[in-house]
């Protein structure tokens, strides 16, 4: 699958999730939704309903990461949330940012 087609697919899924999540009540303890990420071989991994302000180490380096939650997700280059890469607003995705290894849902 071409990179453009893959990004379109992720964008569509993220947009759909954002529309669905917007209608749900927020939870003060955790983000509602899923953080999806893919390794360089396009294998998919997911984190469902991540707790707020808790660093979560990814299983693999992420080549593409999509925030399908109702909270902003901070993306870090290293494990244990050591080096910040970017923040992803709900419904946003990013690819090829150095292979992030951890994330944190912000409240």
C-alpha positions in Angstrom: 0.0 0.0 0.0 1.4 3.4 -0.9 2.3 5.9 1.8 -0.3 8.3 0.6 -3.1 5.7 0.6 -2.1 4.6 4.0 -2.2 8.2 5.4 -5.6 8.7 3.7 -6.9 5.6 5.4 -5.6 6.7 8.8 -6.9 10.2 8.3 -10.4 8.9 7.4 -10.4 6.6 10.4 -9.1 9.3 12.7 -11.7 11.8 11.4 -14.5 9.3 11.9 -13.3 8.6 15.5 -13.1 12.3 16.3 -16.7 12.8 15.2 -17.9 9.9 17.3 -15.8 10.9 20.3 -16.9 14.5 20.2 -20.4 13.4 21.1 -19.4 11.4 24.1 -19.0 12.7 27.7 -15.5 13.2 28.8 -13.9 11.2 31.6 -11.7 13.1 34.0 -9.6 10.0 34.7 -8.8 8.8 31.2 -9.0 9.7 27.5 -11.8 8.0 25.7 -10.8 6.3 22.5 -7.7 4.7 21.0 -4.2 5.6 20.2 -3.3 3.6 17.1 0.3 3.2 15.9 2.0 1.3 13.1 5.6 0.0 12.8 7.6 0.3 9.6 6.1 -3.0 8.4 2.6 -1.6 8.9 1.8 -3.8 11.8 -0.9 -2.1 13.9 -0.8 -1.7 17.7 -3.4 0.0 19.9 -3.8 1.7 23.3 -7.4 1.9 24.4 -8.7 4.6 26.8 -5.2 5.7 28.0 -5.1 7.2 31.5 -4.5 10.9 31.8 -0.9 12.1 32.4 0.6 8.6 32.5 3.6 7.8 30.4 3.0 4.7 28.2 5.9 3.0 26.5 5.0 1.7 23.0 5.6 -1.9 22.1 7.7 -0.9 19.0 9.0 2.3 17.4 6.1 4.0 15.7 6.4 4.9 12.0 2.8 6.3 12.1 0.8 7.3 15.1 -2.9 8.4 15.2 -4.7 10.0 18.1 -8.3 8.7 18.0 -9.0 9.9 21.6 -10.8 12.9 23.0 -7.6 14.3 24.5 -4.4 15.7 23.2 -1.6 13.1 23.1 2.0 14.1 23.6 4.4 11.9 21.6 8.0 11.3 22.8 11.1 10.0 21.0 12.4 7.8 23.8 10.8 5.5 26.3 9.6 6.9 29.6 8.5 10.1 28.0 12.1 11.5 27.9 12.3 13.6 24.7 9.1 15.3 23.4 8.5 15.1 19.6 5.0 16.7 19.1 1.5 17.0 20.4 -1.4 15.4 18.5 -4.8 17.0 18.9 -7.8 14.6 18.8 -8.3 13.2 15.3 -4.7 14.0 14.2 -2.0 11.6 12.9 1.7 12.0 12.2 4.2 9.8 10.3 8.0 9.6 10.1 8.9 11.7 13.1 11.9 9.6 14.3 10.3 6.5 15.6 8.6 7.6 18.8 8.7 5.1 21.8 6.2 6.6 24.3 3.1 8.7 24.6 1.0 10.5 27.3 -2.6 11.6 27.1 -2.9 15.1 28.5 -5.8 16.3 30.6 
